Amino acid sequence: MPGADGGPDRPDPERLEHRLREVLLALEKSRLAEYLELLQRPGRLIYLNLLAGLARGLGMAIGFTILGAVVIWFLRSSFLVNMPVIGSWIAQLVRIVEMELRAPR
């Protein structure tokens, strides 16, 4: 589109500078330079990934331990409450097994 003087439309230097600042700020926020520096040092990249993996594994181990403790606690408390029901079921099972053992073959 031609400008007011008939020449080609030129971008406004202030708008261009403002847009460049926005792009620069976006690049700084993305930490692209730090990422590229990390890629140039594979030893550090491996070290950081190793530490992250160890932390992740330790977190999972602690989480599963806590979850297992809660499940065991729940099962123990529910087992004590239902002991008569489970006791009679086990006694019936033992009687069935004894009958099968005494049955002639």
Long-range contacts (C-beta under 8 A, 24 or more apart in sequence): none
